[in-house]
Amino acid sequence: MSIEKLDFGEPFFTVKYLSGEDEYRVEESSILVNLSEQPIRIQKQKLDFFQSVVVTNIAIRAVEKGVIVERFANYNDEEALFEEVKKTWPLAYDIRKEERLKGVSHYLSPKAKLGNIRLSMYHSGSVPLNVGLHRDHVHCGEVLVKEVHTQIVGLGKMQQCLEKNIDTLYLEEPMAPGSTHKPMFDENGNYPWHQYETITPAIFMAIEVLPPEAEEAG
């Protein structure tokens, strides 16, 4: 059993990684994400792998692996928050050097590594964001990664397309604080053409699960 405080969201959000916790009491409004195949129990309901909810004033149970994000709802002035984030986090392009990110108002937090799990946050500062349709996650090298995104602040949407052309859009999932889109990868780790798009300026958390043998990658 352990509760580990992670610093990648600081100073803006308090993030905790829970593992092997039979019971954990949540007081303030917090985002809970399940990172295990074992369901997390919330009263008589269950939270499955890669699902998330906002919880408050409740004991959650049977947490094999989970992430709690606190203080996400503490900002009445989101514009002021975003300005401070831009002063703290570098542009994603400066870190990842992907051509599709060049000139895009997309900022990247530090990355937390928990075994084969990677966690980071992004601030998407423009509407539209135009981050670019993609299928591969080149920042993870050749490793097949299972990735989802959890909305933290603001509103966004995850878009899937038949081709590398937004006119071939066939599926869109709106995302509000506390929501995680459905996994897009198939059993072989393949993705459709997809992108995160803003509805408002926003912050989301990227969650990457690598194969256990690839713990040193990324």
LINLINVEN-V213090 format. One record per pair of residues at least 12 apart in sequence whose C-alpha atoms are under 8 Angstrom apart, sorted by sequence separation. I is the first residue (numbers start at 1). J is the second residue. D is the distance in Angstrom with one decimal. If there is no record, write none. Layout:
# LINLINVEN-V213090
((I | J | D) (I | J | D))
This chain:
# LINLINVEN-V213090
((4 | 16 | 5.5) (5 | 17 | 6.3) (36 | 48 | 7.7) (37 | 49 | 5.1) (108 | 120 | 7.3) (109 | 121 | 5.2) (159 | 171 | 5.9) (160 | 172 | 6.3) (3 | 16 | 6.6) (4 | 17 | 5.0) (34 | 47 | 6.7) (36 | 49 | 5.3) (93 | 106 | 7.7) (95 | 108 | 7.9) (108 | 121 | 6.0) (109 | 122 | 6.2) (159 | 172 | 4.5) (3 | 17 | 5.8) (4 | 18 | 6.5) (34 | 48 | 6.3) (35 | 49 | 5.5) (36 | 50 | 7.7) (91 | 105 | 7.2) (92 | 106 | 5.6) (108 | 122 | 4.7) (158 | 172 | 5.6) (159 | 173 | 6.6) (3 | 18 | 4.8) (34 | 49 | 5.2) (35 | 50 | 5.8) (91 | 106 | 5.7) (92 | 107 | 4.9) (107 | 122 | 5.3) (108 | 123 | 6.6) (157 | 172 | 6.5) (158 | 173 | 5.2) (2 | 18 | 6.0) (3 | 19 | 6.7) (34 | 50 | 5.5) (42 | 58 | 7.8) (43 | 59 | 7.9) (91 | 107 | 4.2) (92 | 108 | 5.0) (106 | 122 | 6.6) (107 | 123 | 4.9) (157 | 173 | 5.3) (158 | 174 | 6.6) (1 | 18 | 7.8) (2 | 19 | 5.4) (33 | 50 | 6.5) (34 | 51 | 5.8) (42 | 59 | 7.1) (43 | 60 | 7.5) (90 | 107 | 5.5) (91 | 108 | 6.0) (106 | 123 | 5.7) (107 | 124 | 6.5) (157 | 174 | 4.3) (158 | 175 | 7.4) (1 | 19 | 5.7) (2 | 20 | 6.5) (33 | 51 | 5.8) (34 | 52 | 6.5) (42 | 60 | 5.1) (89 | 107 | 5.8) (90 | 108 | 5.8) (105 | 123 | 8.0) (106 | 124 | 4.7) (107 | 125 | 7.9) (156 | 174 | 6.0) (157 | 175 | 5.2) (1 | 20 | 4.3) (2 | 21 | 6.8) (33 | 52 | 4.3) (41 | 60 | 5.8) (42 | 61 | 6.5) (89 | 108 | 5.5) (90 | 109 | 7.3) (105 | 124 | 6.0) (106 | 125 | 6.2) (155 | 174 | 7.6) (156 | 175 | 5.0) (1 | 21 | 5.2) (32 | 52 | 5.4) (33 | 53 | 6.9) (40 | 60 | 7.0) (41 | 61 | 4.9) (89 | 109 | 5.3) (105 | 125 | 5.1) (155 | 175 | 5.8) (156 | 176 | 6.7) (1 | 22 | 8.0) (31 | 52 | 6.9) (32 | 53 | 5.5) (40 | 61 | 5.9) (41 | 62 | 6.0) (86 | 107 | 6.8) (89 | 110 | 7.7) (105 | 126 | 6.0) (155 | 176 | 5.0) (31 | 53 | 5.8) (32 | 54 | 6.1) (40 | 62 | 5.3) (41 | 63 | 7.7) (154 | 176 | 6.6) (155 | 177 | 7.1) (31 | 54 | 4.5) (32 | 55 | 6.8) (39 | 62 | 7.3) (40 | 63 | 5.3) (106 | 129 | 7.8) (153 | 176 | 7.5) (154 | 177 | 6.6) (158 | 181 | 7.0) (30 | 54 | 5.5) (31 | 55 | 6.3) (38 | 62 | 7.9) (39 | 63 | 7.6) (40 | 64 | 7.6) (105 | 129 | 7.0) (151 | 175 | 6.1) (152 | 176 | 7.6) (153 | 177 | 5.4) (29 | 54 | 6.6) (30 | 55 | 5.5) (38 | 63 | 7.8) (104 | 129 | 6.9) (106 | 131 | 7.9) (150 | 175 | 7.9) (151 | 176 | 5.8) (152 | 177 | 4.7) (29 | 55 | 5.7) (30 | 56 | 6.3) (38 | 64 | 6.6) (104 | 130 | 7.1) (151 | 177 | 4.8) (152 | 178 | 6.1) (28 | 55 | 7.9) (29 | 56 | 4.5) (104 | 131 | 6.6) (150 | 177 | 7.7) (151 | 178 | 5.6) (28 | 56 | 5.3) (29 | 57 | 7.6) (36 | 64 | 6.1) (150 | 178 | 6.5) (151 | 179 | 5.6) (26 | 55 | 7.1) (27 | 56 | 5.4) (28 | 57 | 6.4) (34 | 63 | 7.8) (35 | 64 | 8.0) (36 | 65 | 5.2) (150 | 179 | 5.6) (151 | 180 | 6.4) (164 | 193 | 6.1) (26 | 56 | 5.6) (27 | 57 | 4.4) (35 | 65 | 5.2) (36 | 66 | 7.1) (92 | 122 | 8.0) (101 | 131 | 5.9) (134 | 164 | 7.3) (150 | 180 | 4.3) (162 | 192 | 7.0) (163 | 193 | 6.2) (26 | 57 | 5.5) (27 | 58 | 6.7) (34 | 65 | 6.3) (35 | 66 | 5.1) (100 | 131 | 6.3) (101 | 132 | 7.5) (133 | 164 | 6.0) (149 | 180 | 5.7) (150 | 181 | 7.1) (161 | 192 | 6.7) (162 | 193 | 6.5) (25 | 57 | 7.4) (26 | 58 | 5.4) (34 | 66 | 4.6) (35 | 67 | 7.4) (100 | 132 | 5.7) (133 | 165 | 7.4) (148 | 180 | 6.9) (149 | 181 | 6.5) (160 | 192 | 6.4) (161 | 193 | 5.2) (25 | 58 | 5.9) (26 | 59 | 6.0) (33 | 66 | 5.6) (34 | 67 | 6.7) (133 | 166 | 7.7) (148 | 181 | 6.6) (160 | 193 | 5.7) (161 | 194 | 6.0) (25 | 59 | 4.2) (26 | 60 | 7.4) (32 | 66 | 7.0) (33 | 67 | 5.2) (148 | 182 | 7.4) (160 | 194 | 4.4) (24 | 59 | 5.4) (25 | 60 | 6.3) (32 | 67 | 5.7) (33 | 68 | 6.6) (148 | 183 | 6.0) (159 | 194 | 5.4) (160 | 195 | 6.8) (23 | 59 | 6.3) (24 | 60 | 5.3) (31 | 67 | 7.9) (32 | 68 | 4.7) (147 | 183 | 7.2) (148 | 184 | 7.9) (158 | 194 | 7.2) (159 | 195 | 5.4) (23 | 60 | 5.6) (24 | 61 | 6.4) (31 | 68 | 5.6) (32 | 69 | 6.6) (86 | 123 | 8.0) (146 | 183 | 7.8) (158 | 195 | 6.0) (159 | 196 | 6.3) (23 | 61 | 4.3) (30 | 68 | 6.4) (31 | 69 | 5.0) (85 | 123 | 7.4) (147 | 185 | 8.0) (158 | 196 | 4.7) (159 | 197 | 7.2) (22 | 61 | 5.3) (23 | 62 | 6.3) (30 | 69 | 5.5) (31 | 70 | 6.7) (146 | 185 | 6.8) (157 | 196 | 5.9) (158 | 197 | 6.2) (21 | 61 | 7.1) (22 | 62 | 4.7) (23 | 63 | 7.2) (30 | 70 | 4.7) (156 | 196 | 7.1) (157 | 197 | 5.3) (21 | 62 | 6.1) (22 | 63 | 6.2) (29 | 70 | 6.9) (30 | 71 | 6.9) (31 | 72 | 7.8) (82 | 123 | 7.4) (156 | 197 | 5.7) (157 | 198 | 6.3) (20 | 62 | 7.3) (21 | 63 | 5.1) (28 | 70 | 7.4) (29 | 71 | 7.5) (30 | 72 | 7.0) (156 | 198 | 4.3) (157 | 199 | 7.0) (20 | 63 | 5.8) (21 | 64 | 6.4) (82 | 125 | 7.6) (96 | 139 | 6.5) (146 | 189 | 6.8) (155 | 198 | 6.5) (156 | 199 | 4.8) (19 | 63 | 6.2) (20 | 64 | 4.5) (29 | 73 | 7.3) (145 | 189 | 6.8) (155 | 199 | 5.2) (156 | 200 | 6.6) (18 | 63 | 6.8) (19 | 64 | 5.0) (20 | 65 | 6.7) (144 | 189 | 5.7) (154 | 199 | 7.8) (155 | 200 | 5.3) (18 | 64 | 7.4) (19 | 65 | 4.5) (154 | 200 | 5.8) (155 | 201 | 7.2) (156 | 202 | 7.0) (18 | 65 | 5.7) (19 | 66 | 6.5) (154 | 201 | 6.1) (155 | 202 | 6.0) (17 | 65 | 7.4) (18 | 66 | 5.1) (154 | 202 | 4.3) (17 | 66 | 5.9) (18 | 67 | 6.1) (153 | 202 | 5.3) (154 | 203 | 6.5) (17 | 67 | 4.7) (18 | 68 | 7.7) (152 | 202 | 7.6) (153 | 203 | 5.0) (16 | 67 | 5.7) (17 | 68 | 6.5) (151 | 202 | 7.9) (152 | 203 | 5.5) (153 | 204 | 6.8) (15 | 67 | 7.0) (16 | 68 | 5.1) (151 | 203 | 6.5) (152 | 204 | 5.0) (15 | 68 | 5.6) (16 | 69 | 6.6) (151 | 204 | 4.4) (152 | 205 | 6.7) (15 | 69 | 4.6) (150 | 204 | 5.5) (151 | 205 | 6.4) (14 | 69 | 5.8) (15 | 70 | 6.2) (135 | 190 | 7.6) (136 | 191 | 7.3) (149 | 204 | 6.4) (150 | 205 | 5.1) (13 | 69 | 6.6) (14 | 70 | 5.0) (135 | 191 | 5.3) (149 | 205 | 5.5) (150 | 206 | 6.6) (13 | 70 | 5.9) (14 | 71 | 6.4) (135 | 192 | 5.7) (149 | 206 | 4.6) (150 | 207 | 7.8) (13 | 71 | 5.4) (134 | 192 | 7.9) (135 | 193 | 4.9) (148 | 206 | 6.1) (149 | 207 | 6.0) (12 | 71 | 7.6) (13 | 72 | 6.2) (134 | 193 | 5.1) (135 | 194 | 6.4) (147 | 206 | 7.1) (148 | 207 | 5.4) (12 | 72 | 8.0) (133 | 193 | 5.7) (134 | 194 | 5.6) (147 | 207 | 5.5) (148 | 208 | 6.8) (133 | 194 | 5.0) (134 | 195 | 6.6) (147 | 208 | 4.4) (133 | 195 | 5.0) (146 | 208 | 5.6) (147 | 209 | 6.3) (132 | 195 | 6.2) (145 | 208 | 6.1) (146 | 209 | 5.0) (131 | 195 | 6.8) (145 | 209 | 5.7) (146 | 210 | 6.5) (131 | 196 | 7.1) (145 | 210 | 4.9) (131 | 197 | 7.4) (144 | 210 | 6.7) (145 | 211 | 7.2) (130 | 197 | 6.9) (143 | 210 | 7.1) (144 | 211 | 7.4) (129 | 197 | 5.7) (143 | 211 | 7.8) (128 | 197 | 6.6) (129 | 198 | 5.7) (127 | 197 | 8.0) (128 | 198 | 5.7) (127 | 198 | 5.6) (128 | 199 | 7.2) (143 | 214 | 7.2) (126 | 198 | 7.3) (127 | 199 | 6.4) (12 | 85 | 7.9) (127 | 200 | 6.2) (124 | 198 | 7.1) (126 | 200 | 7.7) (127 | 201 | 6.5) (143 | 217 | 7.6) (126 | 201 | 5.8) (125 | 201 | 4.8) (141 | 217 | 7.5) (124 | 201 | 5.7) (125 | 202 | 6.6) (140 | 217 | 6.9) (141 | 218 | 6.8) (123 | 201 | 7.6) (124 | 202 | 5.3) (140 | 218 | 4.7) (123 | 202 | 5.8) (124 | 203 | 6.1) (139 | 218 | 6.8) (72 | 152 | 6.2) (73 | 153 | 7.7) (123 | 203 | 4.4) (72 | 153 | 6.6) (122 | 203 | 5.5) (123 | 204 | 6.7) (121 | 203 | 6.8) (122 | 204 | 5.5) (121 | 204 | 5.6) (122 | 205 | 6.3) (121 | 205 | 4.2) (122 | 206 | 7.5) (120 | 205 | 5.7) (121 | 206 | 5.9) (119 | 205 | 7.0) (120 | 206 | 5.4) (119 | 206 | 5.8) (120 | 207 | 7.0) (118 | 206 | 8.0) (119 | 207 | 5.0) (118 | 207 | 5.9) (119 | 208 | 6.5) (117 | 207 | 7.3) (118 | 208 | 5.0) (117 | 208 | 5.7) (118 | 209 | 6.4) (117 | 209 | 4.6) (118 | 210 | 8.0) (116 | 209 | 5.8) (117 | 210 | 6.3) (116 | 210 | 5.1) (116 | 211 | 6.5) (116 | 212 | 5.5) (115 | 212 | 7.6) (116 | 213 | 8.0) (50 | 148 | 7.3) (52 | 150 | 7.6) (116 | 214 | 6.7) (117 | 215 | 7.9) (116 | 215 | 4.5) (9 | 109 | 6.9) (115 | 215 | 5.6) (116 | 216 | 7.8) (8 | 109 | 6.2) (9 | 110 | 7.8) (8 | 110 | 5.1) (8 | 111 | 6.0) (8 | 112 | 6.1) (7 | 112 | 7.8) (6 | 112 | 7.1) (9 | 120 | 7.7) (8 | 120 | 6.7) (9 | 121 | 6.9) (8 | 121 | 7.7) (31 | 152 | 7.8) (54 | 178 | 5.4) (53 | 178 | 5.3) (52 | 178 | 6.2) (53 | 179 | 6.3) (52 | 179 | 5.8) (51 | 179 | 7.8) (52 | 180 | 5.9) (51 | 180 | 6.1) (50 | 180 | 7.3) (51 | 182 | 7.9) (50 | 182 | 7.7) (50 | 183 | 7.5) (31 | 177 | 7.9) (32 | 178 | 7.5) (31 | 178 | 5.3))
